[in-house]
C-alpha cells in the first residue's frame, strides 16, 4: 500500500505542473478513492483474529 501511495504522489507531482489546481485536487480525490477501494477489496482475505507471540527476545 505504501508503494502505491508513493507512486501516486510522485505521479501527481510530476504532472501537476501541467494541470491547474482544481484538476490536481479532483485527480487526487479519485486516486485516493481507488486506493481505498483496493484496500477494502483485499481486506476480505485477511483474518480478523491475530496471534501475538511475545517472549524476551521481542521485549523492548
mmJSON file of the N, C-alpha and C atoms, coordinates in Angstrom:
{"data_MODEL":{"atom_site":{
"group_PDB":["ATOM","ATOM","ATOM","ATOM","ATOM","ATOM","ATOM","ATOM","ATOM","ATOM","ATOM","ATOM","ATOM","ATOM","ATOM","ATOM","ATOM","ATOM","ATOM","ATOM","ATOM","ATOM","ATOM","ATOM","ATOM","ATOM","ATOM","ATOM","ATOM","ATOM","ATOM","ATOM","ATOM","ATOM","ATOM","ATOM","ATOM","ATOM","ATOM","ATOM","ATOM","ATOM","ATOM","ATOM","ATOM","ATOM","ATOM","ATOM","ATOM","ATOM","ATOM","ATOM","ATOM","ATOM","ATOM","ATOM","ATOM","ATOM","ATOM","ATOM","ATOM","ATOM","ATOM","ATOM","ATOM","ATOM","ATOM","ATOM","ATOM","ATOM","ATOM","ATOM","ATOM","ATOM","ATOM","ATOM","ATOM","ATOM","ATOM","ATOM","ATOM","ATOM","ATOM","ATOM","ATOM","ATOM","ATOM","ATOM","ATOM","ATOM","ATOM","ATOM","ATOM","ATOM","ATOM","ATOM","ATOM","ATOM","ATOM","ATOM","ATOM","ATOM","ATOM","ATOM","ATOM","ATOM","ATOM","ATOM","ATOM","ATOM","ATOM","ATOM","ATOM","ATOM","ATOM","ATOM","ATOM","ATOM","ATOM","ATOM","ATOM","ATOM","ATOM","ATOM","ATOM","ATOM","ATOM","ATOM","ATOM","ATOM","ATOM","ATOM","ATOM","ATOM","ATOM","ATOM","ATOM","ATOM","ATOM","ATOM","ATOM","ATOM","ATOM","ATOM","ATOM","ATOM","ATOM","ATOM","ATOM","ATOM","ATOM","ATOM","ATOM","ATOM","ATOM","ATOM","ATOM","ATOM","ATOM","ATOM","ATOM","ATOM","ATOM","ATOM","ATOM","ATOM","ATOM","ATOM","ATOM","ATOM","ATOM","ATOM","ATOM","ATOM","ATOM","ATOM","ATOM","ATOM","ATOM","ATOM"],
"id":[1,2,3,4,5,6,7,8,9,10,11,12,13,14,15,16,17,18,19,20,21,22,23,24,25,26,27,28,29,30,31,32,33,34,35,36,37,38,39,40,41,42,43,44,45,46,47,48,49,50,51,52,53,54,55,56,57,58,59,60,61,62,63,64,65,66,67,68,69,70,71,72,73,74,75,76,77,78,79,80,81,82,83,84,85,86,87,88,89,90,91,92,93,94,95,96,97,98,99,100,101,102,103,104,105,106,107,108,109,110,111,112,113,114,115,116,117,118,119,120,121,122,123,124,125,126,127,128,129,130,131,132,133,134,135,136,137,138,139,140,141,142,143,144,145,146,147,148,149,150,151,152,153,154,155,156,157,158,159,160,161,162,163,164,165,166,167,168,169,170,171,172,173,174,175,176,177,178,179,180],
"type_symbol":["N","C","C","N","C","C","N","C","C","N","C","C","N","C","C","N","C","C","N","C","C","N","C","C","N","C","C","N","C","C","N","C","C","N","C","C","N","C","C","N","C","C","N","C","C","N","C","C","N","C","C","N","C","C","N","C","C","N","C","C","N","C","C","N","C","C","N","C","C","N","C","C","N","C","C","N","C","C","N","C","C","N","C","C","N","C","C","N","C","C","N","C","C","N","C","C","N","C","C","N","C","C","N","C","C","N","C","C","N","C","C","N","C","C","N","C","C","N","C","C","N","C","C","N","C","C","N","C","C","N","C","C","N","C","C","N","C","C","N","C","C","N","C","C","N","C","C","N","C","C","N","C","C","N","C","C","N","C","C","N","C","C","N","C","C","N","C","C","N","C","C","N","C","C","N","C","C","N","C","C"],
"label_atom_id":["N","CA","C","N","CA","C","N","CA","C","N","CA","C","N","CA","C","N","CA","C","N","CA","C","N","CA","C","N","CA","C","N","CA","C","N","CA","C","N","CA","C","N","CA","C","N","CA","C","N","CA","C","N","CA","C","N","CA","C","N","CA","C","N","CA","C","N","CA","C","N","CA","C","N","CA","C","N","CA","C","N","CA","C","N","CA","C","N","CA","C","N","CA","C","N","CA","C","N","CA","C","N","CA","C","N","CA","C","N","CA","C","N","CA","C","N","CA","C","N","CA","C","N","CA","C","N","CA","C","N","CA","C","N","CA","C","N","CA","C","N","CA","C","N","CA","C","N","CA","C","N","CA","C","N","CA","C","N","CA","C","N","CA","C","N","CA","C","N","CA","C","N","CA","C","N","CA","C","N","CA","C","N","CA","C","N","CA","C","N","CA","C","N","CA","C","N","CA","C","N","CA","C","N","CA","C","N","CA","C"],
"label_alt_id":[null,null,null,null,null,null,null,null,null,null,null,null,null,null,null,null,null,null,null,null,null,null,null,null,null,null,null,null,null,null,null,null,null,null,null,null,null,null,null,null,null,null,null,null,null,null,null,null,null,null,null,null,null,null,null,null,null,null,null,null,null,null,null,null,null,null,null,null,null,null,null,null,null,null,null,null,null,null,null,null,null,null,null,null,null,null,null,null,null,null,null,null,null,null,null,null,null,null,null,null,null,null,null,null,null,null,null,null,null,null,null,null,null,null,null,null,null,null,null,null,null,null,null,null,null,null,null,null,null,null,null,null,null,null,null,null,null,null,null,null,null,null,null,null,null,null,null,null,null,null,null,null,null,null,null,null,null,null,null,null,null,null,null,null,null,null,null,null,null,null,null,null,null,null,null,null,null,null,null,null],
"label_comp_id":["UNK","UNK","UNK","UNK","UNK","UNK","UNK","UNK","UNK","UNK","UNK","UNK","UNK","UNK","UNK","UNK","UNK","UNK","UNK","UNK","UNK","UNK","UNK","UNK","UNK","UNK","UNK","UNK","UNK","UNK","UNK","UNK","UNK","UNK","UNK","UNK","UNK","UNK","UNK","UNK","UNK","UNK","UNK","UNK","UNK","UNK","UNK","UNK","UNK","UNK","UNK","UNK","UNK","UNK","UNK","UNK","UNK","UNK","UNK","UNK","UNK","UNK","UNK","UNK","UNK","UNK","UNK","UNK","UNK","UNK","UNK","UNK","UNK","UNK","UNK","UNK","UNK","UNK","UNK","UNK","UNK","UNK","UNK","UNK","UNK","UNK","UNK","UNK","UNK","UNK","UNK","UNK","UNK","UNK","UNK","UNK","UNK","UNK","UNK","UNK","UNK","UNK","UNK","UNK","UNK","UNK","UNK","UNK","UNK","UNK","UNK","UNK","UNK","UNK","UNK","UNK","UNK","UNK","UNK","UNK","UNK","UNK","UNK","UNK","UNK","UNK","UNK","UNK","UNK","UNK","UNK","UNK","UNK","UNK","UNK","UNK","UNK","UNK","UNK","UNK","UNK","UNK","UNK","UNK","UNK","UNK","UNK","UNK","UNK","UNK","UNK","UNK","UNK","UNK","UNK","UNK","UNK","UNK","UNK","UNK","UNK","UNK","UNK","UNK","UNK","UNK","UNK","UNK","UNK","UNK","UNK","UNK","UNK","UNK","UNK","UNK","UNK","UNK","UNK","UNK"],
"label_asym_id":["A","A","A","A","A","A","A","A","A","A","A","A","A","A","A","A","A","A","A","A","A","A","A","A","A","A","A","A","A","A","A","A","A","A","A","A","A","A","A","A","A","A","A","A","A","A","A","A","A","A","A","A","A","A","A","A","A","A","A","A","A","A","A","A","A","A","A","A","A","A","A","A","A","A","A","A","A","A","A","A","A","A","A","A","A","A","A","A","A","A","A","A","A","A","A","A","A","A","A","A","A","A","A","A","A","A","A","A","A","A","A","A","A","A","A","A","A","A","A","A","A","A","A","A","A","A","A","A","A","A","A","A","A","A","A","A","A","A","A","A","A","A","A","A","A","A","A","A","A","A","A","A","A","A","A","A","A","A","A","A","A","A","A","A","A","A","A","A","A","A","A","A","A","A","A","A","A","A","A","A"],
"label_entity_id":["1","1","1","1","1","1","1","1","1","1","1","1","1","1","1","1","1","1","1","1","1","1","1","1","1","1","1","1","1","1","1","1","1","1","1","1","1","1","1","1","1","1","1","1","1","1","1","1","1","1","1","1","1","1","1","1","1","1","1","1","1","1","1","1","1","1","1","1","1","1","1","1","1","1","1","1","1","1","1","1","1","1","1","1","1","1","1","1","1","1","1","1","1","1","1","1","1","1","1","1","1","1","1","1","1","1","1","1","1","1","1","1","1","1","1","1","1","1","1","1","1","1","1","1","1","1","1","1","1","1","1","1","1","1","1","1","1","1","1","1","1","1","1","1","1","1","1","1","1","1","1","1","1","1","1","1","1","1","1","1","1","1","1","1","1","1","1","1","1","1","1","1","1","1","1","1","1","1","1","1"],
"label_seq_id":[1,1,1,2,2,2,3,3,3,4,4,4,5,5,5,6,6,6,7,7,7,8,8,8,9,9,9,10,10,10,11,11,11,12,12,12,13,13,13,14,14,14,15,15,15,16,16,16,17,17,17,18,18,18,19,19,19,20,20,20,21,21,21,22,22,22,23,23,23,24,24,24,25,25,25,26,26,26,27,27,27,28,28,28,29,29,29,30,30,30,31,31,31,32,32,32,33,33,33,34,34,34,35,35,35,36,36,36,37,37,37,38,38,38,39,39,39,40,40,40,41,41,41,42,42,42,43,43,43,44,44,44,45,45,45,46,46,46,47,47,47,48,48,48,49,49,49,50,50,50,51,51,51,52,52,52,53,53,53,54,54,54,55,55,55,56,56,56,57,57,57,58,58,58,59,59,59,60,60,60],
"pdbx_PDB_ins_code":[null,null,null,null,null,null,null,null,null,null,null,null,null,null,null,null,null,null,null,null,null,null,null,null,null,null,null,null,null,null,null,null,null,null,null,null,null,null,null,null,null,null,null,null,null,null,null,null,null,null,null,null,null,null,null,null,null,null,null,null,null,null,null,null,null,null,null,null,null,null,null,null,null,null,null,null,null,null,null,null,null,null,null,null,null,null,null,null,null,null,null,null,null,null,null,null,null,null,null,null,null,null,null,null,null,null,null,null,null,null,null,null,null,null,null,null,null,null,null,null,null,null,null,null,null,null,null,null,null,null,null,null,null,null,null,null,null,null,null,null,null,null,null,null,null,null,null,null,null,null,null,null,null,null,null,null,null,null,null,null,null,null,null,null,null,null,null,null,null,null,null,null,null,null,null,null,null,null,null,null],
"Cartn_x":[0.806,0.0,0.854,1.938,2.805,3.401,3.82,4.438,3.423,2.172,1.136,0.869,0.805,0.558,1.722,2.946,4.124,4.14,3.724,3.687,2.668,1.535,0.508,0.992,1.651,2.181,3.225,4.126,5.154,4.532,3.532,2.854,2.157,1.476,0.765,1.733,2.879,3.863,4.492,4.742,5.377,4.431,3.136,2.167,1.49,1.69,0.98,1.372,2.555,2.969,2.162,1.524,0.757,-0.737,-1.17,-2.589,-2.864,-4.102,-4.456,-4.776,-4.9,-5.064,-6.327,-7.439,-8.691,-8.574,-7.91,-7.739,-6.883,-5.86,-4.998,-5.79,-6.576,-7.381,-8.376,-9.06,-10.034,-9.364,-8.189,-7.488,-7.022,-6.536,-6.094,-7.264,-8.446,-9.621,-9.974,-9.966,-10.326,-9.266,-7.986,-6.926,-6.994,-7.312,-7.447,-8.619,-9.709,-10.856,-10.49,-9.661,-9.229,-8.373,-7.517,-6.692,-7.568,-8.555,-9.461,-10.229,-10.726,-11.459,-10.564,-9.334,-8.396,-8.107,-7.883,-7.582,-8.783,-9.994,-11.189,-11.413,-11.113,-11.325,-10.349,-9.149,-8.165,-8.343,-9.031,-9.165,-10.047,-10.88,-11.726,-10.91,-9.675,-8.83,-8.012,-8.107,-7.348,-8.205,-7.593,-8.305,-8.463,-9.61,-9.859,-9.11,-8.818,-8.127,-6.618,-5.91,-4.448,-3.867,-2.717,-1.991,-0.717,-0.512,0.67,1.616,2.815,3.841,4.79,4.94,5.768,6.707,7.963,8.932,10.022,11.051,12.105,12.817,12.897,13.593,12.821,11.5,10.71,10.458,10.854,10.657,11.558,11.06,11.853,12.623],
"Cartn_y":[-1.192,0.0,1.264,1.212,2.389,2.703,1.686,1.934,2.478,2.004,2.53,3.997,4.325,5.714,6.598,6.116,6.882,7.08,6.06,6.181,7.219,7.248,8.238,9.646,9.811,11.129,11.565,10.662,11.002,11.355,10.594,10.862,12.21,12.501,13.771,14.948,14.783,15.867,16.085,14.999,15.147,15.758,15.532,16.058,17.343,17.728,18.885,20.18,20.232,21.453,21.69,20.634,20.758,20.944,20.859,20.93,22.096,22.59,23.626,22.982,23.796,23.288,22.453,22.872,22.122,20.734,20.633,19.335,18.408,18.96,18.148,17.64,18.501,18.102,17.021,17.189,16.188,14.856,14.89,13.653,12.953,13.718,13.12,12.476,13.096,12.506,11.173,11.108,9.854,8.784,9.165,8.195,7.708,8.616,8.225,7.263,7.525,6.615,5.25,5.23,3.961,3.172,3.851,3.172,2.589,3.356,2.859,1.642,1.706,0.572,-0.652,-0.45,-1.562,-2.184,-1.357,-1.897,-2.623,-2.121,-2.8,-4.117,-4.169,-5.405,-6.49,-6.099,-7.086,-7.443,-6.603,-6.867,-8.074,-8.473,-9.642,-10.923,-10.905,-12.09,-12.184,-11.173,-11.169,-11.703,-12.447,-12.94,-11.811,-11.794,-10.773,-11.088,-12.366,-12.769,-12.74,-12.48,-12.447,-13.182,-13.76,-14.418,-13.624,-13.183,-12.394,-13.271,-13.421,-14.208,-13.22,-13.353,-12.42,-13.207,-12.93,-13.527,-12.508,-12.929,-11.996,-11.37,-12.074,-11.527,-10.38,-10.362,-9.294,-8.14,-8.28,-7.21,-6.03,-4.857,-3.645,-3.235],
"Cartn_z":[0.0,0.0,0.0,0.754,0.812,-0.551,-1.277,-2.578,-3.574,-3.501,-4.392,-4.089,-2.806,-2.413,-2.837,-2.666,-3.08,-4.586,-5.327,-6.785,-7.22,-6.556,-6.904,-6.577,-5.436,-5.079,-6.097,-6.467,-7.451,-8.791,-9.191,-10.458,-10.421,-9.327,-9.243,-9.227,-8.567,-8.535,-9.906,-10.634,-11.942,-12.967,-12.809,-13.768,-13.299,-12.047,-11.52,-12.215,-12.779,-13.465,-14.739,-15.266,-16.497,-16.257,-15.0,-14.683,-13.755,-13.791,-12.838,-11.491,-10.454,-9.09,-8.93,-9.54,-9.415,-10.03,-11.152,-11.802,-10.946,-10.312,-9.444,-8.247,-7.638,-6.476,-6.86,-7.977,-8.414,-8.711,-9.331,-9.645,-8.378,-7.415,-6.16,-5.424,-5.479,-4.833,-5.465,-6.781,-7.443,-7.209,-7.186,-6.918,-5.476,-4.553,-3.152,-2.991,-3.68,-3.641,-4.212,-5.237,-5.825,-4.845,-4.099,-3.096,-1.996,-1.543,-0.504,-1.002,-2.222,-2.784,-2.906,-3.316,-3.444,-2.088,-1.085,0.244,0.826,0.571,1.075,0.353,-0.931,-1.67,-1.233,-0.792,-0.343,1.126,1.897,3.327,3.614,2.673,2.892,2.995,2.5,2.544,3.834,4.672,5.916,7.054,7.949,9.124,10.13,10.793,11.801,13.091,13.328,14.547,14.329,15.397,15.32,16.515,16.315,17.398,17.617,18.843,19.172,19.975,19.473,20.162,20.822,22.115,22.878,23.776,23.697,24.61,24.907,25.589,25.993,24.806,23.715,22.543,21.902,22.054,21.444,22.401,23.651,24.632,24.296,24.556,24.297,25.525],
"occupancy":[1.0,1.0,1.0,1.0,1.0,1.0,1.0,1.0,1.0,1.0,1.0,1.0,1.0,1.0,1.0,1.0,1.0,1.0,1.0,1.0,1.0,1.0,1.0,1.0,1.0,1.0,1.0,1.0,1.0,1.0,1.0,1.0,1.0,1.0,1.0,1.0,1.0,1.0,1.0,1.0,1.0,1.0,1.0,1.0,1.0,1.0,1.0,1.0,1.0,1.0,1.0,1.0,1.0,1.0,1.0,1.0,1.0,1.0,1.0,1.0,1.0,1.0,1.0,1.0,1.0,1.0,1.0,1.0,1.0,1.0,1.0,1.0,1.0,1.0,1.0,1.0,1.0,1.0,1.0,1.0,1.0,1.0,1.0,1.0,1.0,1.0,1.0,1.0,1.0,1.0,1.0,1.0,1.0,1.0,1.0,1.0,1.0,1.0,1.0,1.0,1.0,1.0,1.0,1.0,1.0,1.0,1.0,1.0,1.0,1.0,1.0,1.0,1.0,1.0,1.0,1.0,1.0,1.0,1.0,1.0,1.0,1.0,1.0,1.0,1.0,1.0,1.0,1.0,1.0,1.0,1.0,1.0,1.0,1.0,1.0,1.0,1.0,1.0,1.0,1.0,1.0,1.0,1.0,1.0,1.0,1.0,1.0,1.0,1.0,1.0,1.0,1.0,1.0,1.0,1.0,1.0,1.0,1.0,1.0,1.0,1.0,1.0,1.0,1.0,1.0,1.0,1.0,1.0,1.0,1.0,1.0,1.0,1.0,1.0,1.0,1.0,1.0,1.0,1.0,1.0],
"B_iso_or_equiv":[0.0,0.0,0.0,0.0,0.0,0.0,0.0,0.0,0.0,0.0,0.0,0.0,0.0,0.0,0.0,0.0,0.0,0.0,0.0,0.0,0.0,0.0,0.0,0.0,0.0,0.0,0.0,0.0,0.0,0.0,0.0,0.0,0.0,0.0,0.0,0.0,0.0,0.0,0.0,0.0,0.0,0.0,0.0,0.0,0.0,0.0,0.0,0.0,0.0,0.0,0.0,0.0,0.0,0.0,0.0,0.0,0.0,0.0,0.0,0.0,0.0,0.0,0.0,0.0,0.0,0.0,0.0,0.0,0.0,0.0,0.0,0.0,0.0,0.0,0.0,0.0,0.0,0.0,0.0,0.0,0.0,0.0,0.0,0.0,0.0,0.0,0.0,0.0,0.0,0.0,0.0,0.0,0.0,0.0,0.0,0.0,0.0,0.0,0.0,0.0,0.0,0.0,0.0,0.0,0.0,0.0,0.0,0.0,0.0,0.0,0.0,0.0,0.0,0.0,0.0,0.0,0.0,0.0,0.0,0.0,0.0,0.0,0.0,0.0,0.0,0.0,0.0,0.0,0.0,0.0,0.0,0.0,0.0,0.0,0.0,0.0,0.0,0.0,0.0,0.0,0.0,0.0,0.0,0.0,0.0,0.0,0.0,0.0,0.0,0.0,0.0,0.0,0.0,0.0,0.0,0.0,0.0,0.0,0.0,0.0,0.0,0.0,0.0,0.0,0.0,0.0,0.0,0.0,0.0,0.0,0.0,0.0,0.0,0.0,0.0,0.0,0.0,0.0,0.0,0.0],
"pdbx_formal_charge":[null,null,null,null,null,null,null,null,null,null,null,null,null,null,null,null,null,null,null,null,null,null,null,null,null,null,null,null,null,null,null,null,null,null,null,null,null,null,null,null,null,null,null,null,null,null,null,null,null,null,null,null,null,null,null,null,null,null,null,null,null,null,null,null,null,null,null,null,null,null,null,null,null,null,null,null,null,null,null,null,null,null,null,null,null,null,null,null,null,null,null,null,null,null,null,null,null,null,null,null,null,null,null,null,null,null,null,null,null,null,null,null,null,null,null,null,null,null,null,null,null,null,null,null,null,null,null,null,null,null,null,null,null,null,null,null,null,null,null,null,null,null,null,null,null,null,null,null,null,null,null,null,null,null,null,null,null,null,null,null,null,null,null,null,null,null,null,null,null,null,null,null,null,null,null,null,null,null,null,null],
"auth_seq_id":[1,1,1,2,2,2,3,3,3,4,4,4,5,5,5,6,6,6,7,7,7,8,8,8,9,9,9,10,10,10,11,11,11,12,12,12,13,13,13,14,14,14,15,15,15,16,16,16,17,17,17,18,18,18,19,19,19,20,20,20,21,21,21,22,22,22,23,23,23,24,24,24,25,25,25,26,26,26,27,27,27,28,28,28,29,29,29,30,30,30,31,31,31,32,32,32,33,33,33,34,34,34,35,35,35,36,36,36,37,37,37,38,38,38,39,39,39,40,40,40,41,41,41,42,42,42,43,43,43,44,44,44,45,45,45,46,46,46,47,47,47,48,48,48,49,49,49,50,50,50,51,51,51,52,52,52,53,53,53,54,54,54,55,55,55,56,56,56,57,57,57,58,58,58,59,59,59,60,60,60],
"auth_comp_id":["UNK","UNK","UNK","UNK","UNK","UNK","UNK","UNK","UNK","UNK","UNK","UNK","UNK","UNK","UNK","UNK","UNK","UNK","UNK","UNK","UNK","UNK","UNK","UNK","UNK","UNK","UNK","UNK","UNK","UNK","UNK","UNK","UNK","UNK","UNK","UNK","UNK","UNK","UNK","UNK","UNK","UNK","UNK","UNK","UNK","UNK","UNK","UNK","UNK","UNK","UNK","UNK","UNK","UNK","UNK","UNK","UNK","UNK","UNK","UNK","UNK","UNK","UNK","UNK","UNK","UNK","UNK","UNK","UNK","UNK","UNK","UNK","UNK","UNK","UNK","UNK","UNK","UNK","UNK","UNK","UNK","UNK","UNK","UNK","UNK","UNK","UNK","UNK","UNK","UNK","UNK","UNK","UNK","UNK","UNK","UNK","UNK","UNK","UNK","UNK","UNK","UNK","UNK","UNK","UNK","UNK","UNK","UNK","UNK","UNK","UNK","UNK","UNK","UNK","UNK","UNK","UNK","UNK","UNK","UNK","UNK","UNK","UNK","UNK","UNK","UNK","UNK","UNK","UNK","UNK","UNK","UNK","UNK","UNK","UNK","UNK","UNK","UNK","UNK","UNK","UNK","UNK","UNK","UNK","UNK","UNK","UNK","UNK","UNK","UNK","UNK","UNK","UNK","UNK","UNK","UNK","UNK","UNK","UNK","UNK","UNK","UNK","UNK","UNK","UNK","UNK","UNK","UNK","UNK","UNK","UNK","UNK","UNK","UNK","UNK","UNK","UNK","UNK","UNK","UNK"],
"auth_asym_id":["A","A","A","A","A","A","A","A","A","A","A","A","A","A","A","A","A","A","A","A","A","A","A","A","A","A","A","A","A","A","A","A","A","A","A","A","A","A","A","A","A","A","A","A","A","A","A","A","A","A","A","A","A","A","A","A","A","A","A","A","A","A","A","A","A","A","A","A","A","A","A","A","A","A","A","A","A","A","A","A","A","A","A","A","A","A","A","A","A","A","A","A","A","A","A","A","A","A","A","A","A","A","A","A","A","A","A","A","A","A","A","A","A","A","A","A","A","A","A","A","A","A","A","A","A","A","A","A","A","A","A","A","A","A","A","A","A","A","A","A","A","A","A","A","A","A","A","A","A","A","A","A","A","A","A","A","A","A","A","A","A","A","A","A","A","A","A","A","A","A","A","A","A","A","A","A","A","A","A","A"],
"auth_atom_id":["N","CA","C","N","CA","C","N","CA","C","N","CA","C","N","CA","C","N","CA","C","N","CA","C","N","CA","C","N","CA","C","N","CA","C","N","CA","C","N","CA","C","N","CA","C","N","CA","C","N","CA","C","N","CA","C","N","CA","C","N","CA","C","N","CA","C","N","CA","C","N","CA","C","N","CA","C","N","CA","C","N","CA","C","N","CA","C","N","CA","C","N","CA","C","N","CA","C","N","CA","C","N","CA","C","N","CA","C","N","CA","C","N","CA","C","N","CA","C","N","CA","C","N","CA","C","N","CA","C","N","CA","C","N","CA","C","N","CA","C","N","CA","C","N","CA","C","N","CA","C","N","CA","C","N","CA","C","N","CA","C","N","CA","C","N","CA","C","N","CA","C","N","CA","C","N","CA","C","N","CA","C","N","CA","C","N","CA","C","N","CA","C","N","CA","C","N","CA","C","N","CA","C","N","CA","C","N","CA","C"],
"pdbx_PDB_model_num":[1,1,1,1,1,1,1,1,1,1,1,1,1,1,1,1,1,1,1,1,1,1,1,1,1,1,1,1,1,1,1,1,1,1,1,1,1,1,1,1,1,1,1,1,1,1,1,1,1,1,1,1,1,1,1,1,1,1,1,1,1,1,1,1,1,1,1,1,1,1,1,1,1,1,1,1,1,1,1,1,1,1,1,1,1,1,1,1,1,1,1,1,1,1,1,1,1,1,1,1,1,1,1,1,1,1,1,1,1,1,1,1,1,1,1,1,1,1,1,1,1,1,1,1,1,1,1,1,1,1,1,1,1,1,1,1,1,1,1,1,1,1,1,1,1,1,1,1,1,1,1,1,1,1,1,1,1,1,1,1,1,1,1,1,1,1,1,1,1,1,1,1,1,1,1,1,1,1,1,1]
}}}
